[in-house]
Amino acid sequence: MQPEQGETSALEGRMTPQEFDTVYDLHKADIFRFIFHLTGNWAEAEDLFQETWLRVVRYRWLRPGGQDLKPWLLTIVLNLHRDALRRKRVRRMSPGRSWRPSLS
């Protein structure tokens, strides 16, 4: 199926600067609020917010075509947040401890 005139195919990976600006302006407040709710830390929220928009540009070819982008953006945020939590957990472990939680 070919995109109609004026449409961009999600598989072609095109996102014009104007499209990005539109998506950013439309969702930035909600995305930052959600990130701050997850992290509870302003600095961490800012870092995650920036990384979210970098991922949007990097993986723009995966964006859902013709659909609301908010669920896609929130999925990116949640995945980045989980990755950050995983990294924190690994850093906190001492060399002599098992990575598995004890069951006792």
Secondary structure per residue as TSV (DSSP state, phi and psi in degrees):
chain	resnum	aa	ss	phi	psi
A	1	M	-	360.0	127.6
A	2	Q	-	-89.2	142.1
A	3	P	-	-67.2	145.5
A	4	E	-	-74.1	165.4
A	5	Q	T	-57.9	131.4
A	6	G	T	89.9	-12.6
A	7	E	-	-91.9	156.2
A	8	T	-	-115.6	131.0
A	9	S	-	-74.6	131.2
A	10	A	G	-62.8	-29.9
A	11	L	G	-76.5	-20.7
A	12	E	G	-77.9	-16.3
A	13	G	T	75.1	22.9
A	14	R	-	-92.1	131.3
A	15	M	-	-144.5	108.6
A	16	T	-	-70.3	158.8
A	17	P	H	-57.2	-34.1
A	18	Q	H	-67.9	-39.1
A	19	E	H	-64.8	-43.6
A	20	F	H	-60.8	-46.2
A	21	D	H	-58.6	-40.0
A	22	T	H	-64.6	-48.1
A	23	V	H	-62.1	-45.8
A	24	Y	H	-60.1	-51.1
A	25	D	H	-62.5	-35.6
A	26	L	H	-71.9	-34.4
A	27	H	H	-114.8	-7.8
A	28	K	H	-58.6	-42.5
A	29	A	H	-66.6	-46.3
A	30	D	H	-64.0	-40.9
A	31	I	H	-65.2	-45.9
A	32	F	H	-64.1	-41.9
A	33	R	H	-59.7	-43.6
A	34	F	H	-64.1	-43.2
A	35	I	H	-63.4	-44.0
A	36	F	H	-63.9	-37.0
A	37	H	H	-61.4	-40.8
A	38	L	H	-68.0	-45.0
A	39	T	H	-88.6	-36.5
A	40	G	-	70.3	11.8
A	41	N	-	-136.8	124.4
A	42	W	H	-61.7	-46.0
A	43	A	H	-64.2	-43.9
A	44	E	H	-64.0	-38.2
A	45	A	H	-64.1	-41.5
A	46	E	H	-63.0	-42.9
A	47	D	H	-62.3	-45.9
A	48	L	H	-66.6	-35.9
A	49	F	H	-61.8	-46.6
A	50	Q	H	-64.4	-43.4
A	51	E	H	-64.9	-34.2
A	52	T	H	-59.5	-47.5
A	53	W	H	-71.9	-29.2
A	54	L	H	-65.2	-40.2
A	55	R	H	-66.7	-35.9
A	56	V	H	-58.5	-44.5
A	57	V	H	-70.4	-44.3
A	58	R	H	-64.1	-39.4
A	59	Y	T	-111.0	30.6
A	60	R	G	-59.5	-25.5
A	61	W	G	-71.4	-13.9
A	62	L	G	-92.2	-6.9
A	63	R	S	-63.9	144.8
A	64	P	-	-70.3	129.1
A	65	G	T	-81.4	134.9
A	66	G	T	70.3	11.4
A	67	Q	S	-119.4	167.2
A	68	D	-	-63.7	131.3
A	69	L	S	-86.1	-9.9
A	70	K	H	-58.8	-45.4
A	71	P	H	-60.2	-38.0
A	72	W	H	-63.9	-44.0
A	73	L	H	-63.2	-42.7
A	74	L	H	-66.6	-33.6
A	75	T	H	-64.4	-41.6
A	76	I	H	-60.4	-46.7
A	77	V	H	-58.8	-48.8
A	78	L	H	-62.2	-41.3
A	79	N	H	-65.3	-42.1
A	80	L	H	-64.4	-40.2
A	81	H	H	-64.5	-43.1
A	82	R	H	-61.8	-41.8
A	83	D	H	-60.9	-42.2
A	84	A	H	-64.3	-42.0
A	85	L	H	-63.4	-40.2
A	86	R	H	-61.8	-44.9
A	87	R	H	-61.9	-41.3
A	88	K	H	-62.4	-42.8
A	89	R	H	-63.6	-41.1
A	90	V	H	-66.6	-40.5
A	91	R	H	-65.3	-32.5
A	92	R	H	-75.0	-20.4
A	93	M	S	-70.4	137.4
A	94	S	-	-84.2	157.2
A	95	P	T	-59.2	-28.8
A	96	G	T	-87.1	-7.5
A	97	R	S	-94.7	150.4
A	98	S	-	-74.1	149.5
A	99	W	S	-76.4	-13.4
A	100	R	S	-88.4	139.9
A	101	P	-	-68.8	146.6
A	102	S	-	-75.2	147.3
A	103	L	-	-96.6	-0.1
A	104	S	-	-90.6	360.0
